[in-house]
């Protein structure tokens, strides 16, 4: 029962982190003050998340590493580093939440790094969720037609997300080729949230597809 409650708490924390992540990517809607406080909230939830999953750290140097475990460890490590760097650079520019930390890093560098690492965090979060999705949904047994329909819809949404990923110039942010985020002032808040959700889902889809591929490859190897 205790483990079940802990699992429920983990899912709730993960859900809040996902929602906060989408809100953090909606700077043009939330504005500077809320963006900073959402960032503080994300930092606290991240600490709680890792506290709830502390056993994962204790198992890092135990047991054998197969392809899936390597993929999860690499993505988790990169995600933790990206979010931590995003938070540090954000605090160096803070004018509301932690203004006493303003300027402890060069602001020009912090702005560009914050932009890049925030998008890396966003995409890595999608991959992180996707890698764990097959295990989380293993108990579901939809019928053949429902399964096919769900797969088709998921692929379509993921395709739209990848299109928005390119259209919105996100690769430029990832590789430090932009100093400022460019916003389409004509875009409604609903459209922006939908685009960001589609982009996040695209990387969840890719992560889940990769996890399924590795699982099938492992089963084939065991049967051979």
Secondary structure, DSSP 8 states (H G I E B T S, - for coil): -HHHHHHHHHHHHHHHHHHHHHHHT-HHHHHHHHHHHHHHHHHHHHHHHHHHTHHHHHTTTSS---HHHHHHHHHHHHHHHHHHHHHHHHHTT-SSSSGGGTTSS-HHHHHHHHHHHHHHHHHHHHHHHHHHHHHHTTT----HHHHHHHHHHHHHHHHHHHHHHHHTTHHHHHTT--SS----TTS-HHHHHHHHHHHHHHHHHHHHHHHHHHHHHHHHHHH-
